């Protein structure tokens, strides 16, 4: 196990380097002049040239790339072109709101998604299965921005039960987390149902039933551990998706997180912020996949790593 983890960690270096190259080239292909945006629409060409030199954008692309790589190696992503603050500080301020929003969304979506999936598998082709899969299809089909606006209108504006925007207390997390986690809950429900349906048809489950064990004991003790292996994979991927893909929800609810920071950075052509955020999201996905692989061995001891 230790050797496997170390080999995966060693593989982070070339992967992140390749991602860094692609991100650097991508942001420099974006239309628009960051120096013009930073200087303002009324700035003279001389002022724009001074701003471009101050930001280091007057250098050649290879020179800028070498500077970018050197900064990453020293954990220095430079300064934001729009706010002039260090990029690390900008990200640090926005990370925790996104992290806790992701945790809330993942907690309720996994709980309800797995419960619906297990119930649908146990009572397959009966009314719990039909209701559960109808809810799952609805959750996948309904766009996040539309669901967010509907929830905001009903529960924040009409009923006044929760705030529409802000994260000052726990109530502010309710609507954004429900909006962000709806699609994940639907995916978890369908994936869990499919996994449990396959496991419940295995010989060892039929043997357990033939011994006279009640259905709850069969599902929880015999089927759960084997069915959870693919479900854990999906949980890890969805957690990474929530952590890095909350852009639309954060924009709808004016949430002070990384998603909104990325949107604002793209609007302002803020190269350092865009590059740092994409690298951070990539690192999160790689780390989550590693954690999921390690969890395999904890869930099913029969799995061994080389």
HELIX and SHEET records of a PDB file:
HELIX    1   1 UNK A    2  UNK A   10  1                                   9    
HELIX    2   2 UNK A   12  UNK A   29  1                                  18    
HELIX    3   3 UNK A   34  UNK A   39  1                                   6    
HELIX    4   4 UNK A   45  UNK A   55  1                                  11    
HELIX    5   5 UNK A   61  UNK A   73  1                                  13    
HELIX    6   6 UNK A   87  UNK A  122  1                                  36    
HELIX    7   7 UNK A  127  UNK A  141  1                                  15    
HELIX    8   8 UNK A  144  UNK A  151  1                                   8    
HELIX    9   9 UNK A  152  UNK A  158  3                                   7    
HELIX   10  10 UNK A  172  UNK A  200  1                                  29    
HELIX   11  11 UNK A  203  UNK A  210  1                                   8    
HELIX   12  12 UNK A  215  UNK A  217  1                                   3    
HELIX   13  13 UNK A  218  UNK A  223  3                                   6    
HELIX   14  14 UNK A  224  UNK A  244  1                                  21    
HELIX   15  15 UNK A  247  UNK A  252  1                                   6    
HELIX   16  16 UNK A  258  UNK A  267  1                                  10    
HELIX   17  17 UNK A  271  UNK A  299  1                                  29    
END                                                                             
